[in-house]
Structures are given as C-alpha cells and as structure tokens.
Amino acid sequence: MNGFTLPVWVLDAVLIFTLLEFVVLGLRYKLTQRGLNWADLSLGLTPGFLLMLTYRVSGPDQVGGPALLCLALAGLVHTADFYRRYKQK
C-alpha cells in the first residue's frame, strides 16, 4: 500500500456528481436530441459508477459480498455495452 487516502466524502461527492451527470446528459438528449440516448448513457456510465461503488462498500482489508456483487454487475453491464456496440455495426 502507498498510504494515500482521502476522506470518505470525496468518493461520495464523485458518486453524486456521476448521478447528476447522468441526469443532466439524459435530459439534454431528451430536450435537444443531441448527445447520447438514455440506453447508451446508462451502459456507458454504469460500469464506472459500480466500480466506484465497489471501492466505497469494500472494507480496508477485505472485499465482502456487496463489493463482489458490484464488481460482477460492472462486468455484466460492460459486456452488454460491448455487445450492443458490436450489434450496431
């Protein structure tokens, strides 16, 4: 370990910012039809959100069930995103 730590609220702020980003970009698309649609936006942001959430719910010296669930879901959503992009070609 490198000993670098941040207060918990920093990660919470990043998680909240990611949720706000999702809502703002989704509403922007709905109003202007510019940018990513809701499905593409969801598949693009969800894996990263789940990885940050994994870090948030894991303990300092262990990775419990909730963290493993977040990791598994992140992988599944990422796979779904790749598959969707592959099918669009």
C-alpha beads as a LAMMPS data file, in Angstrom:
LAMMPS data file: protein, C-alpha beads

89 atoms
88 bonds

1 atom types
1 bond types

-500.0 500.0 xlo xhi
-500.0 500.0 ylo yhi
-500.0 500.0 zlo zhi

Masses

1 110.0

Atoms # bond

1 1 1 0.000 0.000 0.000
2 1 1 1.123 3.515 -0.663
3 1 1 -0.674 5.072 2.299
4 1 1 -2.595 7.549 0.136
5 1 1 -6.091 8.021 1.493
6 1 1 -8.845 10.539 1.008
7 1 1 -11.799 11.296 3.225
8 1 1 -14.884 9.200 2.502
9 1 1 -16.890 12.257 1.492
10 1 1 -14.662 12.761 -1.572
11 1 1 -15.771 9.464 -3.100
12 1 1 -19.357 10.188 -2.087
13 1 1 -19.112 13.538 -3.896
14 1 1 -17.800 11.822 -7.035
15 1 1 -20.654 9.277 -6.900
16 1 1 -23.218 12.065 -6.541
17 1 1 -21.570 14.004 -9.381
18 1 1 -21.792 10.914 -11.603
19 1 1 -25.508 10.575 -10.876
20 1 1 -26.046 14.274 -11.640
21 1 1 -24.056 13.887 -14.853
22 1 1 -26.326 11.012 -15.884
23 1 1 -29.488 13.034 -15.236
24 1 1 -28.237 16.220 -16.909
25 1 1 -26.922 14.446 -20.010
26 1 1 -30.081 12.352 -20.279
27 1 1 -32.332 15.389 -20.014
28 1 1 -30.169 17.238 -22.524
29 1 1 -30.681 14.429 -25.009
30 1 1 -34.412 14.350 -24.334
31 1 1 -34.769 18.087 -24.917
32 1 1 -32.350 18.610 -27.831
33 1 1 -31.846 15.133 -29.355
34 1 1 -28.089 15.812 -29.169
35 1 1 -25.651 13.570 -27.337
36 1 1 -26.199 10.028 -26.089
37 1 1 -29.613 8.475 -25.659
38 1 1 -30.649 7.028 -22.297
39 1 1 -29.601 3.466 -23.153
40 1 1 -26.131 4.408 -24.400
41 1 1 -25.662 6.765 -21.485
42 1 1 -26.680 4.103 -18.977
43 1 1 -24.428 1.449 -20.451
44 1 1 -21.543 3.908 -20.607
45 1 1 -21.696 5.318 -17.085
46 1 1 -22.936 2.363 -15.044
47 1 1 -19.738 0.239 -15.065
48 1 1 -17.623 3.110 -13.776
49 1 1 -20.234 4.005 -11.180
50 1 1 -20.318 0.410 -9.974
51 1 1 -16.526 0.263 -9.745
52 1 1 -16.511 3.414 -7.609
53 1 1 -19.311 1.938 -5.516
54 1 1 -17.235 -1.226 -5.082
55 1 1 -14.442 0.818 -3.601
56 1 1 -16.938 2.615 -1.358
57 1 1 -18.529 -0.540 0.082
58 1 1 -15.332 -2.565 0.479
59 1 1 -13.521 -2.649 3.787
60 1 1 -9.933 -1.523 4.297
61 1 1 -8.606 -5.074 4.466
62 1 1 -11.357 -7.211 2.935
63 1 1 -13.712 -7.391 -0.005
64 1 1 -17.136 -8.582 1.081
65 1 1 -20.241 -9.761 -0.734
66 1 1 -21.604 -6.311 -1.687
67 1 1 -18.278 -5.347 -3.253
68 1 1 -18.105 -8.596 -5.231
69 1 1 -21.686 -8.069 -6.400
70 1 1 -20.821 -4.565 -7.627
71 1 1 -17.781 -5.934 -9.485
72 1 1 -19.848 -8.678 -11.112
73 1 1 -22.571 -6.239 -12.154
74 1 1 -19.974 -3.828 -13.563
75 1 1 -18.571 -6.628 -15.694
76 1 1 -22.002 -7.678 -16.933
77 1 1 -23.024 -4.138 -17.849
78 1 1 -19.688 -3.567 -19.581
79 1 1 -20.203 -6.774 -21.558
80 1 1 -23.717 -5.660 -22.511
81 1 1 -22.301 -2.326 -23.695
82 1 1 -19.701 -4.039 -25.884
83 1 1 -22.303 -6.428 -27.279
84 1 1 -24.692 -3.589 -28.090
85 1 1 -21.961 -1.648 -29.877
86 1 1 -20.944 -4.773 -31.803
87 1 1 -24.528 -5.388 -32.956
88 1 1 -24.922 -1.775 -34.138
89 1 1 -22.153 -2.141 -36.737

Bonds

1 1 1 2
2 1 2 3
3 1 3 4
4 1 4 5
5 1 5 6
6 1 6 7
7 1 7 8
8 1 8 9
9 1 9 10
10 1 10 11
11 1 11 12
12 1 12 13
13 1 13 14
14 1 14 15
15 1 15 16
16 1 16 17
17 1 17 18
18 1 18 19
19 1 19 20
20 1 20 21
21 1 21 22
22 1 22 23
23 1 23 24
24 1 24 25
25 1 25 26
26 1 26 27
27 1 27 28
28 1 28 29
29 1 29 30
30 1 30 31
31 1 31 32
32 1 32 33
33 1 33 34
34 1 34 35
35 1 35 36
36 1 36 37
37 1 37 38
38 1 38 39
39 1 39 40
40 1 40 41
41 1 41 42
42 1 42 43
43 1 43 44
44 1 44 45
45 1 45 46
46 1 46 47
47 1 47 48
48 1 48 49
49 1 49 50
50 1 50 51
51 1 51 52
52 1 52 53
53 1 53 54
54 1 54 55
55 1 55 56
56 1 56 57
57 1 57 58
58 1 58 59
59 1 59 60
60 1 60 61
61 1 61 62
62 1 62 63
63 1 63 64
64 1 64 65
65 1 65 66
66 1 66 67
67 1 67 68
68 1 68 69
69 1 69 70
70 1 70 71
71 1 71 72
72 1 72 73
73 1 73 74
74 1 74 75
75 1 75 76
76 1 76 77
77 1 77 78
78 1 78 79
79 1 79 80
80 1 80 81
81 1 81 82
82 1 82 83
83 1 83 84
84 1 84 85
85 1 85 86
86 1 86 87
87 1 87 88
88 1 88 89
